[in-house]
């Protein structure tokens, strides 16, 4: 009987008689927010199993890793707060002021600033994570959700779902300097690794718009087509880039697919079938595995990002939403 085992960031076939060496003592973990259970599921990347479930605030959605890799920040949306969880213990150490209904957030690359989209307040809140104080609140469009910050730290981006805008915020002055119109209901924004482009998904519009960061001009608009599926079920949300930047992985909501896009041609290479209502994707530091959160089916799909195949489905809590990959110590 053959099994798949995760060893050194690769899956290899093993058997009881093979006598292969043991797996590494440490492995990455994936922290997944379950918005209807008020929990976070922790997946061991070595075994691809849930090893613990941790209670958190109400309706957890966005989740990101701290710079020191010792904590995760969690948007507890219905608790109107951002929680700080210590990874070593799984305990909530404290909460940060966030404004109402925080949904997504992003850390500045060099400063101790957290930029938070407050969906109910139509503002972006800026919090100093060390001082635990609000530094600024910036008026944006109606129902802000997506947040991104450029690799050079110059721009913070907020997307507003109802007004269909991408808001470009100067991180030095906290002034909203530019608005870019996109298709209906923008949900997520992601800068390319080199910081030259910004990709924004429009859920109801069914597109991803690519911007040139230097002058905020539109570079491309990507549409999707799946044989036998109506357009209204193809709803782009989360976006992540391959480690080498050659591909983009886009979660397509109720189409139950992750689209793989060539970042040079902006063409879809493949659609990967995952669980029901895929929201977001986390990627391991080595760039070899992806983990898609599938809300309605209550599971996570494990994606081999080299072969572009789905390896496994892992059951988590109800309505998994966000995923943060924590590298091994």
Secondary structure as the mmCIF struct_conf table of DSSP 4:
data_model
#
loop_
_struct_conf.conf_type_id
_struct_conf.id
_struct_conf.beg_label_comp_id
_struct_conf.beg_label_asym_id
_struct_conf.beg_label_seq_id
_struct_conf.end_label_comp_id
_struct_conf.end_label_asym_id
_struct_conf.end_label_seq_id
STRN STRN1 UNK A 3 UNK A 7
TURN_TY1_P TURN_TY1_P1 UNK A 8 UNK A 9
STRN STRN2 UNK A 10 UNK A 14
TURN_TY1_P TURN_TY1_P2 UNK A 16 UNK A 18
HELX_LH_PP_P HELX_LH_PP_P1 UNK A 20 UNK A 24
BEND BEND1 UNK A 25 UNK A 25
STRN STRN3 UNK A 29 UNK A 34
TURN_TY1_P TURN_TY1_P3 UNK A 35 UNK A 38
STRN STRN4 UNK A 39 UNK A 44
TURN_TY1_P TURN_TY1_P4 UNK A 45 UNK A 48
STRN STRN5 UNK A 49 UNK A 55
BEND BEND2 UNK A 57 UNK A 57
TURN_TY1_P TURN_TY1_P5 UNK A 58 UNK A 59
STRN STRN6 UNK A 60 UNK A 65
TURN_TY1_P TURN_TY1_P6 UNK A 67 UNK A 68
BEND BEND3 UNK A 69 UNK A 70
STRN STRN7 UNK A 71 UNK A 76
HELX_RH_3T_P HELX_RH_3T_P1 UNK A 77 UNK A 79
TURN_TY1_P TURN_TY1_P7 UNK A 80 UNK A 80
STRN STRN8 UNK A 81 UNK A 86
TURN_TY1_P TURN_TY1_P8 UNK A 87 UNK A 90
STRN STRN9 UNK A 91 UNK A 96
BEND BEND4 UNK A 100 UNK A 101
STRN STRN10 UNK A 102 UNK A 107
BEND BEND5 UNK A 109 UNK A 112
STRN STRN11 UNK A 113 UNK A 118
TURN_TY1_P TURN_TY1_P9 UNK A 119 UNK A 122
STRN STRN12 UNK A 123 UNK A 128
TURN_TY1_P TURN_TY1_P10 UNK A 129 UNK A 132
STRN STRN13 UNK A 133 UNK A 139
BEND BEND6 UNK A 141 UNK A 143
STRN STRN14 UNK A 144 UNK A 149
TURN_TY1_P TURN_TY1_P11 UNK A 151 UNK A 152
BEND BEND7 UNK A 153 UNK A 153
STRN STRN15 UNK A 155 UNK A 160
TURN_TY1_P TURN_TY1_P12 UNK A 161 UNK A 164
STRN STRN16 UNK A 165 UNK A 170
TURN_TY1_P TURN_TY1_P13 UNK A 171 UNK A 173
STRN STRN17 UNK A 176 UNK A 181
BEND BEND8 UNK A 183 UNK A 185
STRN STRN18 UNK A 186 UNK A 191
TURN_TY1_P TURN_TY1_P14 UNK A 193 UNK A 194
BEND BEND9 UNK A 195 UNK A 196
STRN STRN19 UNK A 197 UNK A 202
TURN_TY1_P TURN_TY1_P15 UNK A 203 UNK A 206
STRN STRN20 UNK A 207 UNK A 212
TURN_TY1_P TURN_TY1_P16 UNK A 213 UNK A 216
STRN STRN21 UNK A 217 UNK A 223
TURN_TY1_P TURN_TY1_P17 UNK A 227 UNK A 228
HELX_RH_3T_P HELX_RH_3T_P2 UNK A 231 UNK A 233
STRN STRN22 UNK A 239 UNK A 241
TURN_TY1_P TURN_TY1_P18 UNK A 243 UNK A 244
BEND BEND10 UNK A 245 UNK A 246
STRN STRN23 UNK A 247 UNK A 251
STRN STRN24 UNK A 253 UNK A 253
TURN_TY1_P TURN_TY1_P19 UNK A 254 UNK A 255
STRN STRN25 UNK A 257 UNK A 262
TURN_TY1_P TURN_TY1_P20 UNK A 263 UNK A 265
STRN STRN26 UNK A 268 UNK A 273
BEND BEND11 UNK A 275 UNK A 277
STRN STRN27 UNK A 278 UNK A 283
TURN_TY1_P TURN_TY1_P21 UNK A 285 UNK A 286
BEND BEND12 UNK A 287 UNK A 288
STRN STRN28 UNK A 289 UNK A 294
TURN_TY1_P TURN_TY1_P22 UNK A 295 UNK A 298
STRN STRN29 UNK A 299 UNK A 304
TURN_TY1_P TURN_TY1_P23 UNK A 305 UNK A 308
STRN STRN30 UNK A 309 UNK A 315
BEND BEND13 UNK A 317 UNK A 317
TURN_TY1_P TURN_TY1_P24 UNK A 318 UNK A 319
STRN STRN31 UNK A 320 UNK A 326
#
